[in-house]
Amino acid sequence: MPTKNILLTGTAGFIGSNFVPYFIDKYPECNLINLDLLTYAGNLENLKECEDNPRYKFIKGDICNRELVEFIFNEYDINGVIHFAAESHVDNSIKNPGVFIETNVNGTFTLIDVARAHWMDKPFEYKEDYKDCRFHHISTDEVYGTLNETDLFTEETPYAPNSPYSASKASSDMIVRSYQETYGMNTVITNCSNNYGPKQHDEKLIPTIIRKALAGESIPIYGDGKNIRDWLYVLDHCKGIDLVYHTGKEANVYNIGGRNERTNLQIVDTICSILDKKVPKETSYKELITFVEDRAGHDRRYAIDATKLETELGWKADEDFDSGIVKTIDWYLEKYNDN
């Protein structure tokens, strides 16, 4: 089997740092080149288990830096891209939207345009050695906007992003789509629901609940706590990305969701109940729950219909929320006890 040199972007972040060890173990014929700027959400500690692997290479740099991206494509003869890198924290996108436009829109454009130039002679004509090269863009369910109480997002749901973050991701999806349509590039897009699991950044909802509870600090919940998210265990997401990258149909979008809808109140209640058993204190951790002013443009409900991925490619989530959250809490207990 020929060696594949795959460029990964942003894999010092949460999802990518779960993906790299999984993927590098599964595919001994692959070399992985990780380009990451190591912004606040990226942490090389997350990839410690891979740093001595001869098939893994880390490069610190910006996906918007065209010269650097061109150098990487030429130096490592890249023949596949799995594009994770994105600014993703909605609160930050409200405070500082420019960074999100730069990374998510311009960065995606730079990556796919360099890939096109490296792999293709002209529109709809791949160079002989690059006929199987694919660009896999990882996106989010937030591009679809918000849902009523019963519907699910499908691959046909119209885009209606409501935050600068989701608007920047929707824009990047459109850029990828345009390169498929205009140049005949082999692209796939996956849109996932909320991920949780080991290595997630401390500021996100589930790590925040665990961290604040253990520290005896108030646990902040936006608004009335009834916003609903569909939770996906991160390793299940990684397996879905792997499947789509290798077997997904060109020019297709696949939604990856956990079928685990929970309100934020249910999430915090579940975590506090588990912590009450694992690390009991005199009073329940639930007494720390406090409600704070709602986030601007806070979508009420997201939920993904993953039927297409399940029926066409045979994907199935291995974890439900009850099993995944226990694994997640155990990982954070170890992390916060080590600190």
N, C-alpha and C positions, 0 to 999 in steps of 0.2 A: 504494500500500500504506500503511495507516495506521501512524503512528509507534507503536512499542511502548516503554514505559518499564519496564525489567526491574530489579527489585531483586536484587542479588547480595550475599551475605553472606560475609565472610571471604576475599575474593579477593586480599588482600595476602599470603596464605599460599601454599604450594607449588602445589597443584593449581589454585586459583583464578587465580593470577598467570600461569599458562600458558593458562588458559581465556580471560581477558579480551582479550588481543591477537588471539587466534584468532577469537573470536566477533565482536568489534567490526569487524574487517576483513571478515568474511563477511556481516554483516547491516547494511547502511548505514541501514536504517529503524529500527534499535534504539538507544535511549539506555540506557546502563548506569549504575546508581547503586550504588556499592559501599559497604556499611556494614561497617566493620571496627574492632575495638577496638585493633588493633595490639598484641596481647600478644606474648610473646617470639617466636612463630612467624610473626608478620606483619611484613612489611618493605616499605615503599613503594618502596624501590629496585627491587623486583621488578616494579613497574608503571611504571617511568620512561618507557617507550616510549608509554604511553597518557595521561600526565598533561596533555598539551596538547591532547588530542582533545576537541572541543566536545561530543561525544556520551558522554563519560565523566565521572562526578562521583564524587569520594571524600568520604565522611562518616566521621569518626572517632566511634565510639560503640558501645554495647553492645546486642546483640540482646535482652537481658533488659529493657532500658529501654522499657517500653510507650509512654510519652509520646513518646519519640523515634521509635519505629517508626511510631506513628500519624501523627506529623508528616510523616515521609517519604512515607507512603502518600498523604496529602492534598496535600502540596506538589508531589509529582512525579506524582501520579495513577498509581500503580504498577498495571500490569496483567499482571505475571508475576513469579514469585519463583524463583530458583535458589539453594538454600540450602547453601553450602559450610561455613559457620562451625562449627568444632568444636574443642574441646580433643582432641588426638589422640595424644599421646605416652604409650604404655602405662606406661613407667617412672614418669612423673610422676603417672599416675592411681593408682599403687600408693602413692606418697608422700602425695598430696594429692587424694583422691577427690572432696571437696566441690566443687571448682571444676568438675569434669567434669559432675557432676549439675546444677549451676547453669547452665552454658553449654549443654550438650547437651540436657538435658531441658527446663528452664524457658525457655531461649532459643528452642528450637524451638516450644514451646507458644505463647510470646508472638507469634512471627512468624506462625504459621498462624492464630492467633485474630484478630489484627489484619487479616490478609488476608480471613478469612471475613466480618468485620464490614464491610470496605470493599467487597467484591465481591458480597455476597449480601443479599437482603431477609429470607430465612428459610431453614430447611433445604430443600435441593433446589431452591432458586429463586435463580438469579443475577440481579442487576440487569441491565437491558437493555444497558448499555455494557460489561459485564464478562463476557459469556457465554463468551468464549474464554480467560479467565484460568486459569492453571495454577500449581500449587505443586509444584516439583521438589525433592525432598529427597535429598541425597547421603549415602549411608551406606557401610558397610564389610562385608567378608566376615567380620570378627571376631565379628559377632553370632551366627554359626552355631556358634561354639565350635571344637573341634578335630576333625580327621579321622583315620580309619585310613589305611592305606598306599595304598589303591586308589580310594576313592570321591571324588566331586567334589561341591562345594556346588552345589545348584540352587535355583531360586526356591521350591521346596517344602520345602527342608531346614528342620527345626524349629529355632527359636532356642535356643541354649544358651550364652550369653555367660559367659566365665570371668574377665574382669578388670573392675575398676570402669569402665574406658574402654568396653569392648564392651557392658557392661550399660547404660551411659548412652546409647550409640548405639541399642541394641535398644529402649530406652524411647522414644527420640525417633521411631524407626520406627513404634512402636505408636501414638503420639500422632497421627502423620500418617495412619495407617490409620484411626484412630477418626474423624477429621474427614471422611474419605472416606465412611465407613459411616454416620455419624450425621447429617452435614450435607449429604452429596452434593457435597462439594468435589472439584474436578478435581485429583487428585494423582497423581504418579508417584514411585517410589523407585528409585534405583540403588544397588546394593551392589558395591563394586569390590574387587579384590585389591590387593596392595602396589604402590604407584606408585613409579617412580623416574624421574629425568631432571633437567633444569636447574631451578635455583631451589629445590631441596629444602633444608630446614633442616639446618644443619651437624651436628646431633646424631643424625640418622637413620643407618641402617646404612651405606648406600652412600657418602654424603658423609664419614662418619666414617672408613671404610676408606681413602678417597682422601686425606683430610686428614692422617691419622696416618701413612700410608705416606710421603707427601711430606715430612713433618716428621721422619721417622726415628724415630717413637715406636712403642711396641708397639700392635698392632691387636687390640682386645679382641673375642673371640667368646664368646658365652654357652654354657655347658654343654659339650656334645660337638660343637657346630657342625652337628648333623644336623637341626635344625629346618628344615622345608621351607616355602617361600613361593612363591606364583604371582606372577611379576613382570609388571607392566603399564607400558609406557612412557607417560608422563604425557599426551603429545599424543593418543595413541590413546584414553586415557580421556576427554579433552576432546571428541573427536569423538563418542564414545559418548553423553556427556551431551547434546550438541547434538541428536543423532538422537532420543534418548528425549524430550527436552523438546518437540521439534517434532512427532514422529510416533509416540511411544509411546502405547499404549492407556491410557486413564484407568483408575485403580485398579490398575495393574499394577506389579509389581516386575521389574526387569531386572538381571541380574548381568553385570558387565563384568570380564572376566579375560583375561590375556595368553597363557594356555596355555604359560607358561614356568616350570615348576617347577624350583626350584634349592634345594639346601641352603645354609645360610649359609657353609659351608666352600667349596662350589663358587663362590659369589659372590666371596668374598675371594680365592680362587685365580685366578679369571678376571681380576679387577681388577689383582692383583699382576702377572700375566703381561703384561697390556697395558701397565702402567706400566714393567715391566722393558724393554719395547721402546721406549716413548715417552720415558721419562726414566731411562735406565739409571744404576744406581749400582754400586759395586764388588761388592756382594752383592745377591741377589734380595730384593725386598720381602717375599717369603713368609717370610723368617726373622724378620720382626717379629710374625707371628701369635702371639697368646697366648690361652689359654683362661681365662675368668673364671667366677665362680660364676653358676649359671643364674638367670635372672629368675624371680620368684615367679609361679606360674600361667601359665607359658610354654607356649602351645599348640604342639603338635608339628608339625602340618601344616595349611596352608590351600591349597585349590586350587579354582578356580571353573570351572563349566561355563557358558560363554557362548553355548550353542547357541540359546537363545530369542532373544537379541539379534541373533545372526548370521542366523537363519532368518527371523524375523518382520520385522526392520528392516534387514537387509542390512549390518550392521556387520562390519568385519574389521580386525584390528590390522595397521597398516602396518609396525610394527617387531617383529622378534623380539629376544630378549635380546642376541644377539650383535651386532646392528646398533645397538640402543638404548644398550647400555652404552658403546660407543665414543663415540657422540655425547655421552653424559653425562660421560664422563671428559674429553673435549675441553673441554666447558663449564667444568668445575671446574678444569682446569689453567689456563685463562684467568683464572678468578676468583681462584685462589690466587696466581697470578703477579702479578696487579694489586695484590694487598694488600701 
